[in-house]
Amino acid sequence: MNTQLRTVLGQIIAFVAATERRRLLVVVTVPLVFTIWLDVVANYGVLILFLAVGLAAGLYTRPTAQKTVAAGVYGVGVLLISLFLLTLYWTFARGSTESLLSTVTRMLWQALLGTVFVGLGLWIRQTEF
């Protein structure tokens, strides 16, 4: 499985590295998909737009295709974990009628998926393709 994953990711990175236009496509597409997906799944309002703009700016500063793809995956993971922690804070600080355990159970998918994305992004950044 590891070699298959390396092959697929190597092909994706080679595709992105072919031209600068493709790298910029990743810079625009990753935050756009993140925004649309999280807008459908959770209600964070305009906060998602600000996070997506920050993610796009971070991706734009990456010099290579591999670093851009890795930062895209890693950045989405960090944002998911941050939004999970923000939801926990809002539940506790606002004195919600929902218990903290209930909030953790309801939003645990966000923390787990974020952790997987962070790990995958770090692996992509370190691996030679």
N, CA, C and O atoms as a Tinker XYZ file with bonds, in Angstrom:
   516  protein
     1  N      0.818000   -1.192000    0.000000    73     2
     2  CA     0.000000    0.000000    0.000000    64     1     3
     3  C      0.865000    1.259000    0.000000    63     2     4     5
     4  O      0.536000    2.251000   -0.651000    81     3
     5  N      1.965000    1.206000    0.733000    73     3     6
     6  CA     2.827000    2.371000    0.809000    64     5     7
     7  C      3.375000    2.738000   -0.566000    63     6     8     9
     8  O      3.454000    3.920000   -0.902000    81     7
     9  N      3.752000    1.744000   -1.360000    73     7    10
    10  CA     4.283000    2.046000   -2.689000    64     9    11
    11  C      3.188000    2.560000   -3.615000    63    10    12    13
    12  O      3.444000    3.421000   -4.457000    81    11
    13  N      1.970000    2.041000   -3.470000    73    11    14
    14  CA     0.863000    2.535000   -4.288000    64    13    15
    15  C      0.548000    3.984000   -3.941000    63    14    16    17
    16  O      0.321000    4.806000   -4.829000    81    15
    17  N      0.535000    4.292000   -2.653000    73    15    18
    18  CA     0.266000    5.662000   -2.223000    64    17    19
    19  C      1.363000    6.601000   -2.710000    63    18    20    21
    20  O      1.083000    7.716000   -3.150000    81    19
    21  N      2.607000    6.149000   -2.631000    73    19    22
    22  CA     3.717000    6.962000   -3.131000    64    21    23
    23  C      3.598000    7.205000   -4.625000    63    22    24    25
    24  O      3.876000    8.303000   -5.105000    81    23
    25  N      3.185000    6.184000   -5.356000    73    23    26
    26  CA     3.036000    6.323000   -6.805000    64    25    27
    27  C      1.948000    7.331000   -7.143000    63    26    28    29
    28  O      2.138000    8.195000   -7.999000    81    27
    29  N      0.816000    7.220000   -6.474000    73    27    30
    30  CA    -0.297000    8.143000   -6.738000    64    29    31
    31  C      0.091000    9.566000   -6.365000    63    30    32    33
    32  O     -0.130000   10.494000   -7.142000    81    31
    33  N      0.670000    9.745000   -5.180000    73    31    34
    34  CA     1.069000   11.093000   -4.769000    64    33    35
    35  C      2.186000   11.637000   -5.650000    63    34    36    37
    36  O      2.228000   12.835000   -5.929000    81    35
    37  N      3.091000   10.766000   -6.090000    73    35    38
    38  CA     4.138000   11.193000   -7.013000    64    37    39
    39  C      3.569000   11.686000   -8.330000    63    38    40    41
    40  O      4.053000   12.668000   -8.892000    81    39
    41  N      2.544000   11.008000   -8.824000    73    39    42
    42  CA     1.897000   11.445000  -10.063000    64    41    43
    43  C      1.173000   12.774000   -9.864000    63    42    44    45
    44  O      1.205000   13.637000  -10.742000    81    43
    45  N      0.524000   12.940000   -8.721000    73    43    46
    46  CA    -0.167000   14.209000   -8.439000    64    45    47
    47  C      0.842000   15.346000   -8.359000    63    46    48    49
    48  O      0.628000   16.413000   -8.933000    81    47
    49  N      1.931000   15.118000   -7.653000    73    47    50
    50  CA     2.947000   16.167000   -7.507000    64    49    51
    51  C      3.607000   16.466000   -8.848000    63    50    52    53
    52  O      3.893000   17.625000   -9.145000    81    51
    53  N      3.853000   15.446000   -9.658000    73    51    54
    54  CA     4.421000   15.677000  -10.993000    64    53    55
    55  C      3.456000   16.471000  -11.863000    63    54    56    57
    56  O      3.882000   17.336000  -12.629000    81    55
    57  N      2.161000   16.188000  -11.754000    73    55    58
    58  CA     1.153000   16.930000  -12.508000    64    57    59
    59  C      1.140000   18.396000  -12.082000    63    58    60    61
    60  O      1.085000   19.290000  -12.927000    81    59
    61  N      1.190000   18.641000  -10.782000    73    59    62
    62  CA     1.169000   20.019000  -10.278000    64    61    63
    63  C      2.461000   20.745000  -10.637000    63    62    64    65
    64  O      2.440000   21.945000  -10.908000    81    63
    65  N      3.576000   20.035000  -10.642000    73    63    66
    66  CA     4.877000   20.659000  -10.906000    64    65    67
    67  C      5.101000   20.991000  -12.374000    63    66    68    69
    68  O      6.046000   21.710000  -12.700000    81    67
    69  N      4.259000   20.487000  -13.262000    73    67    70
    70  CA     4.477000   20.685000  -14.697000    64    69    71
    71  C      4.476000   22.160000  -15.085000    63    70    72    73
    72  O      5.330000   22.589000  -15.862000    81    71
    73  N      3.545000   22.936000  -14.565000    73    71    74
    74  CA     3.488000   24.369000  -14.877000    64    73    75
    75  C      3.118000   25.156000  -13.628000    63    74    76    77
    76  O      2.571000   24.614000  -12.668000    81    75
    77  N      3.424000   26.428000  -13.665000    73    75    78
    78  CA     3.062000   27.313000  -12.558000    64    77    79
    79  C      1.549000   27.478000  -12.470000    63    78    80    81
    80  O      1.003000   27.656000  -11.381000    81    79
    81  N      0.885000   27.420000  -13.593000    73    79    82
    82  CA    -0.577000   27.549000  -13.612000    64    81    83
    83  C     -1.238000   26.419000  -12.815000    63    82    84    85
    84  O     -2.234000   26.646000  -12.129000    81    83
    85  N     -0.694000   25.220000  -12.902000    73    83    86
    86  CA    -1.257000   24.095000  -12.144000    64    85    87
    87  C     -1.022000   24.271000  -10.648000    63    86    88    89
    88  O     -1.878000   23.929000   -9.833000    81    87
    89  N      0.144000   24.808000  -10.294000    73    87    90
    90  CA     0.401000   25.063000   -8.872000    64    89    91
    91  C     -0.568000   26.113000   -8.346000    63    90    92    93
    92  O     -1.070000   25.991000   -7.229000    81    91
    93  N     -0.832000   27.142000   -9.141000    73    91    94
    94  CA    -1.797000   28.165000   -8.736000    64    93    95
    95  C     -3.212000   27.599000   -8.678000    63    94    96    97
    96  O     -4.035000   28.057000   -7.885000    81    95
    97  N     -3.491000   26.618000   -9.505000    73    95    98
    98  CA    -4.789000   25.943000   -9.442000    64    97    99
    99  C     -4.964000   25.248000   -8.090000    63    98   100   101
   100  O     -6.055000   25.265000   -7.520000    81    99
   101  N     -3.902000   24.642000   -7.582000    73    99   102
   102  CA    -3.950000   24.025000   -6.252000    64   101   103
   103  C     -4.141000   25.100000   -5.185000    63   102   104   105
   104  O     -4.896000   24.911000   -4.231000    81   103
   105  N     -3.451000   26.229000   -5.354000    73   103   106
   106  CA    -3.565000   27.330000   -4.391000    64   105   107
   107  C     -5.004000   27.832000   -4.292000    63   106   108   109
   108  O     -5.450000   28.217000   -3.211000    81   107
   109  N     -5.725000   27.831000   -5.395000    73   107   110
   110  CA    -7.112000   28.309000   -5.396000    64   109   111
   111  C     -8.092000   27.192000   -5.032000    63   110   112   113
   112  O     -9.055000   27.428000   -4.303000    81   111
   113  N     -7.855000   25.985000   -5.532000    73   111   114
   114  CA    -8.822000   24.898000   -5.379000    64   113   115
   115  C     -8.900000   24.364000   -3.954000    63   114   116   117
   116  O    -10.000000   24.126000   -3.455000    81   115
   117  N     -7.777000   24.172000   -3.291000    73   115   118
   118  CA    -7.798000   23.605000   -1.939000    64   117   119
   119  C     -8.599000   24.483000   -0.979000    63   118   120   121
   120  O     -9.471000   23.956000   -0.288000    81   119
   121  N     -8.352000   25.798000   -0.898000    73   119   122
   122  CA    -9.190000   26.616000   -0.010000    64   121   123
   123  C    -10.653000   26.682000   -0.449000    63   122   124   125
   124  O    -11.549000   26.761000    0.391000    81   123
   125  N    -10.896000   26.651000   -1.757000    73   123   126
   126  CA   -12.276000   26.697000   -2.242000    64   125   127
   127  C    -13.049000   25.446000   -1.829000    63   126   128   129
   128  O    -14.180000   25.541000   -1.353000    81   127
   129  N    -12.443000   24.286000   -2.009000    73   127   130
   130  CA   -13.095000   23.036000   -1.596000    64   129   131
   131  C    -13.267000   23.006000   -0.079000    63   130   132   133
   132  O    -14.305000   22.568000    0.418000    81   131
   133  N    -12.257000   23.469000    0.658000    73   131   134
   134  CA   -12.351000   23.551000    2.120000    64   133   135
   135  C    -13.527000   24.429000    2.533000    63   134   136   137
   136  O    -14.284000   24.069000    3.434000    81   135
   137  N    -13.682000   25.573000    1.883000    73   135   138
   138  CA   -14.766000   26.500000    2.212000    64   137   139
   139  C    -16.129000   25.901000    1.902000    63   138   140   141
   140  O    -17.030000   25.936000    2.740000    81   139
   141  N    -16.283000   25.358000    0.717000    73   139   142
   142  CA   -17.581000   24.793000    0.329000    64   141   143
   143  C    -17.936000   23.609000    1.223000    63   142   144   145
   144  O    -19.070000   23.494000    1.689000    81   143
   145  N    -16.966000   22.733000    1.459000    73   143   146
   146  CA   -17.226000   21.545000    2.266000    64   145   147
   147  C    -17.603000   21.909000    3.699000    63   146   148   149
   148  O    -18.576000   21.378000    4.234000    81   147
   149  N    -16.845000   22.808000    4.325000    73   147   150
   150  CA   -17.147000   23.152000    5.711000    64   149   151
   151  C    -18.386000   24.026000    5.827000    63   150   152   153
   152  O    -19.044000   24.020000    6.867000    81   151
   153  N    -18.714000   24.767000    4.796000    73   151   154
   154  CA   -19.945000   25.550000    4.825000    64   153   155
   155  C    -21.162000   24.634000    4.791000    63   154   156   157
   156  O    -22.187000   24.939000    5.401000    81   155
   157  N    -21.053000   23.516000    4.082000    73   155   158
   158  CA   -22.153000   22.555000    4.025000    64   157   159
   159  C    -22.238000   21.747000    5.322000    63   158   160   161
   160  O    -23.333000   21.502000    5.829000    81   159
   161  N    -21.092000   21.336000    5.858000    73   159   162
   162  CA   -21.065000   20.444000    7.014000    64   161   163
   163  C    -21.307000   21.176000    8.330000    63   162   164   165
   164  O    -22.029000   20.667000    9.187000    81   163
   165  N    -20.728000   22.343000    8.509000    73   163   166
   166  CA   -20.815000   23.056000    9.784000    64   165   167
   167  C    -21.159000   24.517000    9.531000    63   166   168   169
   168  O    -20.966000   25.030000    8.429000    81   167
   169  N    -21.660000   25.163000   10.539000    73   167   170
   170  CA   -22.069000   26.559000   10.411000    64   169   171
   171  C    -21.102000   27.452000   11.191000    63   170   172   173
   172  O    -21.299000   27.712000   12.378000    81   171
   173  N    -20.076000   27.908000   10.519000    73   171   174
   174  CA   -19.119000   28.826000   11.133000    64   173   175
   175  C    -19.242000   30.235000   10.571000    63   174   176   177
   176  O    -18.510000   31.130000   10.994000    81   175
   177  N    -20.134000   30.447000    9.645000    73   175   178
   178  CA   -20.347000   31.771000    9.083000    64   177   179
   179  C    -19.183000   32.231000    8.230000    63   178   180   181
   180  O    -18.600000   31.455000    7.473000    81   179
   181  N    -18.854000   33.508000    8.364000    73   179   182
   182  CA   -17.827000   34.123000    7.528000    64   181   183
   183  C    -16.409000   33.752000    7.986000    63   182   184   185
   184  O    -15.442000   34.022000    7.274000    81   183
   185  N    -16.281000   33.146000    9.147000    73   183   186
   186  CA   -14.970000   32.731000    9.647000    64   185   187
   187  C    -14.265000   31.801000    8.659000    63   186   188   189
   188  O    -13.048000   31.873000    8.492000    81   187
   189  N    -15.030000   30.933000    8.011000    73   187   190
   190  CA   -14.459000   29.989000    7.051000    64   189   191
   191  C    -13.817000   30.732000    5.879000    63   190   192   193
   192  O    -12.773000   30.316000    5.376000    81   191
   193  N    -14.433000   31.820000    5.448000    73   191   194
   194  CA   -13.861000   32.594000    4.336000    64   193   195
   195  C    -12.512000   33.191000    4.715000    63   194   196   197
   196  O    -11.571000   33.162000    3.921000    81   195
   197  N    -12.416000   33.732000    5.925000    73   195   198
   198  CA   -11.146000   34.297000    6.381000    64   197   199
   199  C    -10.065000   33.215000    6.483000    63   198   200   201
   200  O     -8.915000   33.440000    6.108000    81   199
   201  N    -10.443000   32.051000    6.990000    73   199   202
   202  CA    -9.479000   30.953000    7.086000    64   201   203
   203  C     -9.041000   30.477000    5.704000    63   202   204   205
   204  O     -7.872000   30.150000    5.503000    81   203
   205  N     -9.969000   30.436000    4.756000    73   203   206
   206  CA    -9.634000   30.007000    3.394000    64   205   207
   207  C     -8.692000   30.999000    2.718000    63   206   208   209
   208  O     -7.775000   30.591000    2.005000    81   207
   209  N     -8.902000   32.278000    2.931000    73   207   210
   210  CA    -7.999000   33.292000    2.360000    64   209   211
   211  C     -6.606000   33.149000    2.973000    63   210   212   213
   212  O     -5.604000   33.246000    2.265000    81   211
   213  N     -6.541000   32.923000    4.271000    73   211   214
   214  CA    -5.250000   32.698000    4.918000    64   213   215
   215  C     -4.554000   31.448000    4.407000    63   214   216   217
   216  O     -3.339000   31.438000    4.212000    81   215
   217  N     -5.331000   30.394000    4.194000    73   215   218
   218  CA    -4.763000   29.158000    3.648000    64   217   219
   219  C     -4.240000   29.379000    2.233000    63   218   220   221
   220  O     -3.164000   28.892000    1.888000    81   219
   221  N     -4.987000   30.102000    1.420000    73   219   222
   222  CA    -4.541000   30.390000    0.048000    64   221   223
   223  C     -3.259000   31.215000    0.060000    63   222   224   225
   224  O     -2.357000   30.969000   -0.741000    81   223
   225  N     -3.172000   32.187000    0.957000    73   223   226
   226  CA    -1.953000   32.995000    1.053000    64   225   227
   227  C     -0.765000   32.134000    1.481000    63   226   228   229
   228  O      0.343000   32.296000    0.969000    81   227
   229  N     -1.000000   31.229000    2.413000    73   227   230
   230  CA     0.068000   30.327000    2.840000    64   229   231
   231  C      0.516000   29.387000    1.736000    63   230   232   233
   232  O      1.708000   29.113000    1.593000    81   231
   233  N     -0.429000   28.897000    0.960000    73   231   234
   234  CA    -0.082000   28.000000   -0.146000    64   233   235
   235  C      0.665000   28.738000   -1.252000    63   234   236   237
   236  O      1.557000   28.172000   -1.885000    81   235
   237  N      0.310000   29.981000   -1.484000    73   235   238
   238  CA     0.940000   30.763000   -2.550000    64   237   239
   239  C      2.427000   30.997000   -2.270000    63   238   240   241
   240  O      3.223000   31.125000   -3.200000    81   239
   241  N      2.793000   31.052000   -1.002000    73   239   242
   242  CA     4.186000   31.334000   -0.647000    64   241   243
   243  C      5.094000   30.111000   -0.745000    63   242   244   245
   244  O      6.310000   30.245000   -0.608000    81   243
   245  N      4.547000   28.948000   -0.973000    73   243   246
   246  CA     5.369000   27.737000   -1.074000    64   245   247
   247  C      6.090000   27.705000   -2.418000    63   246   248   249
   248  O      5.477000   27.960000   -3.455000    81   247
   249  N      7.397000   27.391000   -2.412000    73   247   250
   250  CA     8.176000   27.499000   -3.651000    64   249   251
   251  C      8.028000   26.325000   -4.618000    63   250   252   253
   252  O      8.177000   26.510000   -5.826000    81   251
   253  N      7.738000   25.128000   -4.119000    73   251   254
   254  CA     7.684000   23.964000   -5.005000    64   253   255
   255  C      6.302000   23.323000   -4.969000    63   254   256   257
   256  O      5.492000   23.596000   -4.084000    81   255
   257  N      6.058000   22.468000   -5.951000    73   255   258
   258  CA     4.766000   21.775000   -6.026000    64   257   259
   259  C      4.588000   20.826000   -4.846000    63   258   260   261
   260  O      3.498000   20.742000   -4.280000    81   259
   261  N      5.638000   20.117000   -4.472000    73   259   262
   262  CA     5.532000   19.181000   -3.354000    64   261   263
   263  C      5.221000   19.920000   -2.062000    63   262   264   265
   264  O      4.380000   19.478000   -1.279000    81   263
   265  N      5.889000   21.036000   -1.836000    73   263   266
   266  CA     5.621000   21.807000   -0.621000    64   265   267
   267  C      4.229000   22.428000   -0.654000    63   266   268   269
   268  O      3.593000   22.579000    0.390000    81   267
   269  N      3.751000   22.788000   -1.843000    73   267   270
   270  CA     2.402000   23.348000   -1.964000    64   269   271
   271  C      1.349000   22.300000   -1.640000    63   270   272   273
   272  O      0.411000   22.571000   -0.891000    81   271
   273  N      1.500000   21.106000   -2.201000    73   271   274
   274  CA     0.536000   20.032000   -1.935000    64   273   275
   275  C      0.588000   19.633000   -0.460000    63   274   276   277
   276  O     -0.452000   19.451000    0.174000    81   275
   277  N      1.793000   19.497000    0.082000    73   275   278
   278  CA     1.934000   19.124000    1.490000    64   277   279
   279  C      1.327000   20.186000    2.401000    63   278   280   281
   280  O      0.641000   19.856000    3.368000    81   279
   281  N      1.576000   21.454000    2.097000    73   279   282
   282  CA     1.020000   22.529000    2.916000    64   281   283
   283  C     -0.496000   22.596000    2.796000    63   282   284   285
   284  O     -1.175000   22.961000    3.756000    81   283
   285  N     -1.033000   22.250000    1.637000    73   283   286
   286  CA    -2.484000   22.226000    1.470000    64   285   287
   287  C     -3.128000   21.184000    2.361000    63   286   288   289
   288  O     -4.119000   21.460000    3.038000    81   287
   289  N     -2.565000   19.990000    2.361000    73   287   290
   290  CA    -3.110000   18.915000    3.193000    64   289   291
   291  C     -2.889000   19.232000    4.671000    63   290   292   293
   292  O     -3.807000   19.101000    5.481000    81   291
   293  N     -1.674000   19.648000    5.019000    73   291   294
   294  CA    -1.342000   19.975000    6.406000    64   293   295
   295  C     -2.181000   21.153000    6.906000    63   294   296   297
   296  O     -2.681000   21.131000    8.030000    81   295
   297  N     -2.332000   22.182000    6.064000    73   295   298
   298  CA    -3.087000   23.371000    6.463000    64   297   299
   299  C     -4.548000   23.084000    6.728000    63   298   300   301
   300  O     -5.119000   23.608000    7.685000    81   299
   301  N     -5.163000   22.258000    5.895000    73   299   302
   302  CA    -6.561000   21.881000    6.128000    64   301   303
   303  C     -6.677000   21.118000    7.441000    63   302   304   305
   304  O     -7.634000   21.317000    8.189000    81   303
   305  N     -5.718000   20.250000    7.730000    73   303   306
   306  CA    -5.735000   19.515000    8.996000    64   305   307
   307  C     -5.619000   20.425000   10.202000    63   306   308   309
   308  O     -6.347000   20.262000   11.181000    81   307
   309  N     -4.715000   21.375000   10.137000    73   307   310
   310  CA    -4.552000   22.320000   11.246000    64   309   311
   311  C     -5.820000   23.154000   11.436000    63   310   312   313
   312  O     -6.233000   23.406000   12.568000    81   311
   313  N     -6.433000   23.580000   10.340000    73   311   314
   314  CA    -7.666000   24.359000   10.448000    64   313   315
   315  C     -8.806000   23.531000   11.030000    63   314   316   317
   316  O     -9.600000   24.053000   11.813000    81   315
   317  N     -8.904000   22.265000   10.671000    73   315   318
   318  CA    -9.952000   21.409000   11.232000    64   317   319
   319  C     -9.772000   21.225000   12.737000    63   318   320   321
   320  O    -10.740000   21.296000   13.495000    81   319
   321  N     -8.538000   20.991000   13.166000    73   319   322
   322  CA    -8.275000   20.849000   14.602000    64   321   323
   323  C     -8.559000   22.165000   15.321000    63   322   324   325
   324  O     -9.123000   22.160000   16.414000    81   323
   325  N     -8.177000   23.282000   14.725000    73   323   326
   326  CA    -8.434000   24.592000   15.334000    64   325   327
   327  C     -9.925000   24.869000   15.460000    63   326   328   329
   328  O    -10.373000   25.394000   16.479000    81   327
   329  N    -10.693000   24.524000   14.441000    73   327   330
   330  CA   -12.142000   24.726000   14.511000    64   329   331
   331  C    -12.786000   23.806000   15.543000    63   330   332   333
   332  O    -13.765000   24.188000   16.184000    81   331
   333  N    -12.252000   22.606000   15.711000    73   331   334
   334  CA   -12.733000   21.707000   16.764000    64   333   335
   335  C    -12.506000   22.337000   18.137000    63   334   336   337
   336  O    -13.410000   22.362000   18.973000    81   335
   337  N    -11.294000   22.845000   18.363000    73   335   338
   338  CA   -10.994000   23.483000   19.649000    64   337   339
   339  C    -11.819000   24.748000   19.852000    63   338   340   341
   340  O    -12.241000   25.037000   20.972000    81   339
   341  N    -12.054000   25.502000   18.787000    73   339   342
   342  CA   -12.886000   26.698000   18.884000    64   341   343
   343  C    -14.321000   26.341000   19.263000    63   342   344   345
   344  O    -14.944000   27.043000   20.059000    81   343
   345  N    -14.844000   25.264000   18.703000    73   343   346
   346  CA   -16.193000   24.822000   19.047000    64   345   347
   347  C    -16.271000   24.417000   20.516000    63   346   348   349
   348  O    -17.248000   24.730000   21.196000    81   347
   349  N    -15.251000   23.728000   21.002000    73   347   350
   350  CA   -15.229000   23.371000   22.422000    64   349   351
   351  C    -15.191000   24.617000   23.299000    63   350   352   353
   352  O    -15.890000   24.693000   24.309000    81   351
   353  N    -14.379000   25.586000   22.913000    73   351   354
   354  CA   -14.301000   26.828000   23.680000    64   353   355
   355  C    -15.642000   27.552000   23.683000    63   354   356   357
   356  O    -16.099000   28.012000   24.730000    81   355
   357  N    -16.272000   27.652000   22.520000    73   355   358
   358  CA   -17.568000   28.324000   22.442000    64   357   359
   359  C    -18.608000   27.630000   23.313000    63   358   360   361
   360  O    -19.416000   28.291000   23.966000    81   359
   361  N    -18.589000   26.318000   23.325000    73   359   362
   362  CA   -19.549000   25.579000   24.141000    64   361   363
   363  C    -19.315000   25.854000   25.618000    63   362   364   365
   364  O    -20.269000   26.041000   26.373000    81   363
   365  N    -18.060000   25.880000   26.033000    73   363   366
   366  CA   -17.741000   26.094000   27.445000    64   365   367
   367  C    -17.916000   27.555000   27.845000    63   366   368   369
   368  O    -18.522000   27.840000   28.879000    81   367
   369  N    -17.398000   28.483000   27.049000    73   367   370
   370  CA   -17.397000   29.899000   27.431000    64   369   371
   371  C    -18.778000   30.533000   27.365000    63   370   372   373
   372  O    -19.101000   31.403000   28.173000    81   371
   373  N    -19.582000   30.110000   26.423000    73   371   374
   374  CA   -20.913000   30.699000   26.283000    64   373   375
   375  C    -21.935000   30.085000   27.230000    63   374   376   377
   376  O    -23.072000   30.553000   27.302000    81   375
   377  N    -21.550000   29.062000   27.944000    73   375   378
   378  CA   -22.486000   28.426000   28.856000    64   377   379
   379  C    -23.613000   27.726000   28.122000    63   378   380   381
   380  O    -24.783000   27.891000   28.465000    81   379
   381  N    -23.264000   26.955000   27.127000    73   379   382
   382  CA   -24.258000   26.264000   26.314000    64   381   383
   383  C    -25.005000   25.220000   27.135000    63   382   384   385
   384  O    -24.492000   24.704000   28.128000    81   383
   385  N    -26.221000   24.920000   26.705000    73   383   386
   386  CA   -26.985000   23.865000   27.371000    64   385   387
   387  C    -26.474000   22.485000   26.968000    63   386   388   389
   388  O    -26.781000   21.491000   27.626000    81   387
   389  N    -25.702000   22.423000   25.897000    73   387   390
   390  CA   -25.103000   21.156000   25.484000    64   389   391
   391  C    -23.882000   20.879000   26.350000    63   390   392   393
   392  O    -23.068000   21.770000   26.589000    81   391
   393  N    -23.761000   19.657000   26.811000    73   391   394
   394  CA   -22.614000   19.327000   27.653000    64   393   395
   395  C    -21.338000   19.290000   26.812000    63   394   396   397
   396  O    -21.373000   19.113000   25.594000    81   395
   397  N    -20.220000   19.462000   27.501000    73   395   398
   398  CA   -18.931000   19.451000   26.814000    64   397   399
   399  C    -18.656000   18.075000   26.198000    63   398   400   401
   400  O    -18.098000   17.983000   25.104000    81   399
   401  N    -19.043000   17.020000   26.891000    73   399   402
   402  CA   -18.860000   15.669000   26.368000    64   401   403
   403  C    -19.692000   15.450000   25.107000    63   402   404   405
   404  O    -19.248000   14.788000   24.169000    81   403
   405  N    -20.877000   15.999000   25.093000    73   403   406
   406  CA   -21.728000   15.886000   23.911000    64   405   407
   407  C    -21.111000   16.623000   22.721000    63   406   408   409
   408  O    -21.163000   16.142000   21.589000    81   407
   409  N    -20.534000   17.782000   22.985000    73   407   410
   410  CA   -19.876000   18.542000   21.922000    64   409   411
   411  C    -18.666000   17.787000   21.385000    63   410   412   413
   412  O    -18.450000   17.727000   20.174000    81   411
   413  N    -17.884000   17.215000   22.285000    73   411   414
   414  CA   -16.713000   16.441000   21.858000    64   413   415
   415  C    -17.146000   15.257000   21.003000    63   414   416   417
   416  O    -16.538000   14.974000   19.971000    81   415
   417  N    -18.193000   14.570000   21.431000    73   415   418
   418  CA   -18.683000   13.416000   20.671000    64   417   419
   419  C    -19.201000   13.832000   19.301000    63   418   420   421
   420  O    -18.957000   13.150000   18.306000    81   419
   421  N    -19.906000   14.938000   19.253000    73   419   422
   422  CA   -20.489000   15.404000   17.992000    64   421   423
   423  C    -19.424000   15.891000   17.014000    63   422   424   425
   424  O    -19.566000   15.701000   15.806000    81   423
   425  N    -18.375000   16.506000   17.512000    73   423   426
   426  CA   -17.366000   17.123000   16.649000    64   425   427
   427  C    -16.054000   16.335000   16.571000    63   426   428   429
   428  O    -15.078000   16.822000   16.002000    81   427
   429  N    -16.023000   15.138000   17.131000    73   427   430
   430  CA   -14.782000   14.367000   17.158000    64   429   431
   431  C    -14.272000   14.031000   15.761000    63   430   432   433
   432  O    -13.064000   13.909000   15.561000    81   431
   433  N    -15.169000   13.882000   14.797000    73   431   434
   434  CA   -14.755000   13.586000   13.424000    64   433   435
   435  C    -13.817000   14.665000   12.897000    63   434   436   437
   436  O    -12.902000   14.385000   12.122000    81   435
   437  N    -14.057000   15.907000   13.329000    73   435   438
   438  CA   -13.239000   17.022000   12.852000    64   437   439
   439  C    -11.807000   16.899000   13.372000    63   438   440   441
   440  O    -10.851000   17.105000   12.624000    81   439
   441  N    -11.664000   16.567000   14.639000    73   439   442
   442  CA   -10.330000   16.419000   15.218000    64   441   443
   443  C     -9.602000   15.217000   14.624000    63   442   444   445
   444  O     -8.406000   15.295000   14.342000    81   443
   445  N    -10.306000   14.117000   14.435000    73   443   446
   446  CA    -9.670000   12.920000   13.872000    64   445   447
   447  C     -9.248000   13.138000   12.422000    63   446   448   449
   448  O     -8.132000   12.788000   12.039000    81   447
   449  N    -10.129000   13.709000   11.626000    73   447   450
   450  CA    -9.798000   13.980000   10.229000    64   449   451
   451  C     -8.660000   14.999000   10.130000    63   450   452   453
   452  O     -7.785000   14.872000    9.274000    81   451
   453  N     -8.671000   15.999000   10.997000    73   451   454
   454  CA    -7.589000   16.978000   11.024000    64   453   455
   455  C     -6.254000   16.344000   11.366000    63   454   456   457
   456  O     -5.227000   16.690000   10.782000    81   455
   457  N     -6.265000   15.412000   12.316000    73   455   458
   458  CA    -5.035000   14.716000   12.693000    64   457   459
   459  C     -4.504000   13.867000   11.539000    63   458   460   461
   460  O     -3.298000   13.826000   11.298000    81   459
   461  N     -5.399000   13.198000   10.835000    73   459   462
   462  CA    -4.989000   12.400000    9.671000    64   461   463
   463  C     -4.392000   13.305000    8.596000    63   462   464   465
   464  O     -3.367000   12.970000    8.002000    81   463
   465  N     -5.025000   14.449000    8.343000    73   463   466
   466  CA    -4.513000   15.379000    7.332000    64   465   467
   467  C     -3.155000   15.955000    7.727000    63   466   468   469
   468  O     -2.277000   16.103000    6.877000    81   467
   469  N     -2.976000   16.277000    8.993000    73   467   470
   470  CA    -1.681000   16.798000    9.444000    64   469   471
   471  C     -0.597000   15.738000    9.242000    63   470   472   473
   472  O      0.481000   16.039000    8.729000    81   471
   473  N     -0.881000   14.508000    9.644000    73   471   474
   474  CA     0.089000   13.428000    9.459000    64   473   475
   475  C      0.411000   13.181000    7.997000    63   474   476   477
   476  O      1.574000   12.994000    7.639000    81   475
   477  N     -0.610000   13.178000    7.148000    73   475   478
   478  CA    -0.393000   12.968000    5.716000    64   477   479
   479  C      0.405000   14.121000    5.107000    63   478   480   481
   480  O      1.286000   13.895000    4.278000    81   479
   481  N      0.102000   15.344000    5.510000    73   479   482
   482  CA     0.844000   16.497000    5.004000    64   481   483
   483  C      2.308000   16.466000    5.406000    63   482   484   485
   484  O      3.184000   16.779000    4.600000    81   483
   485  N      2.575000   16.086000    6.655000    73   483   486
   486  CA     3.966000   15.971000    7.096000    64   485   487
   487  C      4.688000   14.849000    6.354000    63   486   488   489
   488  O      5.866000   14.980000    6.019000    81   487
   489  N      3.986000   13.752000    6.100000    73   487   490
   490  CA     4.590000   12.645000    5.356000    64   489   491
   491  C      4.902000   13.059000    3.922000    63   490   492   493
   492  O      5.967000   12.726000    3.402000    81   491
   493  N      3.992000   13.775000    3.283000    73   491   494
   494  CA     4.224000   14.240000    1.905000    64   493   495
   495  C      5.425000   15.175000    1.859000    63   494   496   497
   496  O      6.231000   15.114000    0.931000    81   495
   497  N      5.542000   16.038000    2.859000    73   495   498
   498  CA     6.642000   16.999000    2.878000    64   497   499
   499  C      7.999000   16.310000    3.024000    63   498   500   501
   500  O      8.989000   16.776000    2.459000    81   499
   501  N      8.057000   15.207000    3.774000    73   499   502
   502  CA     9.334000   14.538000    4.036000    64   501   503
   503  C      9.729000   13.519000    2.974000    63   502   504   505
   504  O     10.911000   13.216000    2.817000    81   503
   505  N      8.753000   12.990000    2.247000    73   503   506
   506  CA     9.009000   11.891000    1.322000    64   505   507
   507  C      9.570000   12.405000    0.004000    63   506   508   509
   508  O      9.162000   13.453000   -0.498000    81   507
   509  N     10.508000   11.649000   -0.541000    73   507   510
   510  CA    11.054000   11.951000   -1.865000    64   509   511
   511  C     10.233000   11.210000   -2.912000    63   510   512   513
   512  O     10.049000    9.997000   -2.813000    81   511
   513  N      9.741000   11.932000   -3.912000    73   511   514
   514  CA     8.940000   11.318000   -4.970000    64   513   515
   515  C      9.713000   11.302000   -6.266000    63   514   516
   516  O      9.207000   10.823000   -7.281000    81   515
